């Protein structure tokens, strides 16, 4: 399953944020000494997507995609910065935040994580 495309032909709007989770690693040695490292996990990505001024059709594409996924189902998402397709992605939170304003324009927020 592929992530839906907006009418503009893009998957995301410019307000998307990408991050690579950091890992805190501690090594313990004899004599109670230790060494700590903070390492970025470059193989794992998270994208926080925020959409504004979507028309109804675009909002319903996102909603249908979200509702069509099972709890742990994975899908393909293309990183908008690099163009690399990540086939093992999932929705990080169990809900899609979707709202409609008085002019009939929608906003939505969701977080995608690479499930490797």
Buried (B, 14 or more C-beta within 10 A) or exposed (E): EEBBEBEEEEBBBEEBEBEEEEEEEEEEEEEEEEEEEEEEEEEBBBBBBBBEEBEEEBBBBBBEBBEEEEEEEBBEBBBBEEEEEBEEBBBEEEEBEBEEEEEEBBBBBBBBBBBE
